[in-house]
Amino acid sequence: MEIIEGKLYFIKDKFIEKYNPKYHLMENKETGTKRPTYFCFRDKIDKNILWFVPMSSKYDKYLKLYNDIKSKKGIEPNNFVFARNLAGKKAVFLIQNMFPTLEKYIEQEYKKAGISIKVPKAVKEEIDKKTRDIFALTNRGVIATFTNLPEFINDIKNEYKKWKKTRR
């Protein structure tokens, strides 16, 4: 399967089972449809690493949280990216829950009625900006996500190295 940055995907259960609860990942749930759906982008340095940002339909819940944080702290939180029209619905991307993974853990692309969902360019750009902000904070030692990103990325890179050795 060709993985295209900026598309939406589902992750395999075995990834969640392997890395949760150590990294506080959102659970895969099935209620007639798979969820959550994840926005995907490649690591800028190591192209073998993919980053997944969970998408939620609980737009109003996270908008209230966003506004509460903004009013109490006086800053714009970088935890969320809101999409007012994603395949005709509201959605929010949870930057605070992003994590690294490998292609082998991607189950399939998310499609609606067999058609790829187009993430608006402005939403992609905002996700890119906010994830870069999170990486910068993480590099300064600030814990800005629910996952321990430095440890998690190290585990994923080690897994990739082991997998690569077995492919020779």
Secondary structure, DSSP 8 states (H G I E B T S, - for coil): ----TT-EEEE-HHHHHHHTTTT-----EESSSEE-EEEEEE-SS-TT-EEEEEEES-HHHHHHHHHHHHHHHSS--SSEEEEEEETTEEEEEEGGG-EEE-GGGEEEE-EETTEE----HHHHHHHHHHHHHHHHHHHTT---SSS-HHHHHHHHHHHHHHHHHHT-
